[in-house]
Amino acid sequence: MRLAGGGLIDRGLPLRFRFDGRDIDAYQGDTVASALIAAGVRMVGRSFKYHRPRGIVTAGSEEPNALVTVGEGAAREPNVRATVQEVFNGLEVRSQNAWPSLRWDAMSVNDALAPMLAAGFYYKTFMWPRAFWEGLYEPVIRRAAGLGALSGEADPGRSETAFAFCDLLVIGGGPAGLMAALTAAEAGADVILADEDDRMGGRLLAVREEVDGKPGAEWAKGAVTRLAAMPNVRLMTRTTVTGAYDQGTFGALERVQRHRAQGLRDCFWRIAAKQAVLCAGALERGIAFPDNDRPGIMMAGAVQAYANRWAALPGQRVVLFGNNDSLYDVASDLVDAGADPAVYDSRAEPERAAEGQPFAVHAGAQVVGTTGRRGLERVRIATVRGLREVRADCLCVSGGWNPAVHLTCHMNGRPVWDEAIQSFIPQEDAIPGMRVAGAAGGVFSTAGCLASGFEAAKGALDALAKRVVPVAVPRARDGHYRISPLWVVEGPGRAWLDQQNDVTVKDVRLAAQENFTSVEHMKRYTTQGMAPDQGKGSNVLALAVLADATGRGIPETGTTTFRPPYVPVPIAAMGAGGRGHGFAPERFTTSHRASVARGAPMIEAGLWYRPSYFPVAGETTWRESCDREVRMVREAVGICDVSTLGKIDVQGPDAAAFLDFLYCNLMSEVGAGRVRYGLMLREDGFVMDDGTCARLGEGHYLVTTTTAAAGQVMRYMEFAAQVLRPDLNVRFASVTDQWAQFAVAGPRSREVLESLTGPVDLPFMACAPVEMCGVAGRLFRISFSGEHSYEIAVPSRYGDALFRLLVAQSEGLGGGAYGMEALNVLRIEKGFLTHAELHGRTTAFDLGLGRMVSDKKECIGKVMAARPGLNGPEREHLVGLRPLAEDGRLLAGAHLFAEGAEAIRENSAGYVTSAGYSPTFGHDLALGFLADGRARHGEVIEMVDHLRDVRTVCEVTGPVFFDPEGGRMRG
Amino acid sequence: MRLTCPLCGERDRREFYYQGAALERPEADDPAAWDSYVHLRENPAGRVRDWWFHEAGCGAWLIVERDTVTHEIYGVELAE
């Protein structure tokens, strides 16, 4: 029922939304939960396992029951807490886990079967036959038990991630948090104040207490206004700090525009704070009495919040049951709201006598049961005068308050049992640089919260070496909070602990009986606290039951470990930006547009995109294009963008000595204007990367790396220069993006080049400056195709123009552009290496390049490369493979077996690393590694690919199939 | 986790590349010393010295002293 007046809702702004197809009226400021309560809706969902009718229990992010699905179509989101979702016009809300409807749910039969479905039921029942698990049991169980369902479509909702920095992060905007933020802000500290509510004030919004002579909510509003006007303060509402991490890093989830029909969903923040104050408040817990889960049974503090903040009354005839003082304020607020409350205090002598109260108080009373079909109708109470049953539509429960210690446990802090408040309080200094203030630290009076917020800020300011500016701590209500422990009320019927996972007192006792006596074991056996709410309202209660069942005290039993996140965080928020093209950066070469314009399919090479092939009219498969491009390079000329190879410019008086140390072969003896192929080893002696090393001048080299290893090589070179050889005077920089480089390969490559540059006379493995069309570039006479070829480099801004020009000139000579497929076939024909062969487990010896390891100098990896076992017939050597039958297929990844040997793992003699159809030879060719392969040229072996079911008899050859003497390349 | 680069100041750990234990490279051809350098690691619960690379920053190799249990960082210095 909506109260006629009062509340912090804006009655001038009426809203309307839909719940299960029914229109619900609300006001600006309502949550789905408060609007449903105001509309008299009590049942909002069915429980996880037993499909029991369930209603709203709390008024915050800890809500266990009121999980709903919000939105429609692909964007619909399951398991949204109705207590957190703000209402907007047109919002669509649906209940979950009920079919065909919330009122008539077929699966509620589970509730009748409850005696069979206790903890461990699945483990004990679905043991056999084993094959039934995946096919039958698991799908059926999944369908029966569960929460909301995803749409199954790509979610169009958008989220973001962001970083923030501050001197002081204040977590929670209640009285303690506001006071801490004010104190630190006045002292000039950069403050972030984060609160998960849409409105700061915390419990001040829910209670009717005065602060500084005015209503608490008004004081909070004034404090927020003051903070908002300060340039050194950032207020973050709708922001839950979800985790505390090393060196003052905090994770936080901001629900940015979830309160609107459209807009950004979430922002996941990483906040780096020099100091922090945790003012997260306390969460009220229940009492486990029989049938304590009916709709209408709520936390007392939540009912108070609904009445005062949202002017929404959950019931008229209200029973309050609890073991502590907080019941009495709730009862008196309910009287003022027009309800008819009666307090049943479990304590024999409540602090506040019944006299003078405008409501009935019964001491020494316990609720022993409830009835009601789809919601609470009657409450059974044991009093000193005997059993009685009263009619009630709302039952407020308070079993005490648990400080929200969660964040203090994220770095292994263990909370400490506090006898006075019968709950856990944070361990001191559990998070370096974080202090705890207010109810989160076990301080339950408003005056105490304000004072402790001020003190915590003072401590933080000291640590920040900032002078404290005196700030007056406002007057507020002080007083003691008294509680007498009461956890379980015995009686017939089930008493719920974890309502979200349907765990009862009986389940925990069964776990103890079956020797799951450690709290961590009990948790996993019963699933207590393992639902999305992580047992916020039920964990302490459950371990009290376990402590009782095992005869230990609660402090000895201990808590389970609280881990981040404090509230569920959508993966879409943490990984925001990382879908589709946002998943990884994209690097494009200067010829990208020209390649795409020619219809080339682009394939990923690391972060780069390179043309796969360039189809021409009439070609229908990639193979046709590839074969044509290979023939084109062998017979005329081809152009290929090779800019993606890493290029590192190395300079300095010791550049030669440095490269000698880095590469296994001698680079110091390369003359100026010459190029050498080089091999880089890891310190363990295995090959890391290969590339060319061009000496541009006396102390000036340009080295290239493979596309994939460019970053790794750069990192390794920095390590070598800074750590291993700081004595060498050398500097280097990556110039990969600065230069566009193109291979011009084939017998007519020189003609193409000379059409742009004039006469060229460059010997094989030489380099020289070159000028074309007035642009200064570099020319290298190197080859990755086995043909007479060049690589020509120009500053990147000329790359597009040069590529188009080179392709046009080539086409006039029967050539054209070629892509990665042809590049790969050309290099396989020549036995040239890529990372398919340099895969991290091959040595220079394996590759047949053992003689490249110079004995004239020291280099990285040299000592370990000479280890026994790395240089003999016991190794697998690089070989070539040729099918005996013309149409025999060779496939990368296939294994090699001696002819006649059974094709099983134990008999594998090697494997294929690269393979493809060679139009030059008219059959497949492959490179691979074969045990003692260099001694086995001419042998016939069998290639077996179990995955593609291919067997091919082939001959072992040397790895260079085409022009083994290299005459075409050198000539 | 945050590291204070001596050149750039305090930065998020995502800017850094972690290499491993900061060991002295052996001078001689002593196989045992090389075996230890390449393969053997202490993996202590407590204080360690690691190589880190400020890859998304200044490109400096750093030695970070930290605690594997408490995650406390005792110091960051240039490797050079």
Contacts between the chains, C-beta under 8 A, distances in Angstrom:
chain1	res1	chain2	res2	distance
A	163	B	12	7.2
A	245	B	1	6.8
A	246	B	1	4.2
A	246	B	2	7.2
A	246	B	71	4.5
A	247	B	1	5.7
A	247	B	2	3.8
A	247	B	3	7.9
A	247	B	71	7.8
A	247	B	73	6.7
A	248	B	2	7.0
A	249	B	1	6.6
A	249	B	2	6.2
A	249	B	12	7.5
A	270	B	12	7.0
A	272	B	2	6.2
A	272	B	10	7.6
A	272	B	12	7.1
A	411	B	71	7.2
A	432	B	72	7.5
A	683	B	25	7.8
A	683	B	37	7.4
A	683	B	38	5.8
A	684	B	38	4.9
A	684	B	39	7.9
A	715	B	17	6.5
A	715	B	53	5.8
A	715	B	55	6.5
A	718	B	53	6.9
A	718	B	59	5.8
A	718	B	61	6.2
A	719	B	19	7.3
A	719	B	51	7.5
A	719	B	53	7.2
A	719	B	61	5.7
A	722	B	60	7.0
A	722	B	61	4.4
A	722	B	78	7.9
A	722	B	79	5.3
A	722	B	80	4.9
A	723	B	51	7.1
A	723	B	61	5.3
A	723	B	79	4.7
A	723	B	80	7.6
A	724	B	25	5.8
A	726	B	80	5.2
A	863	B	26	7.8
A	863	B	29	5.6
A	863	B	34	5.2
A	864	B	34	5.9
A	864	B	38	6.0
A	867	B	31	7.6
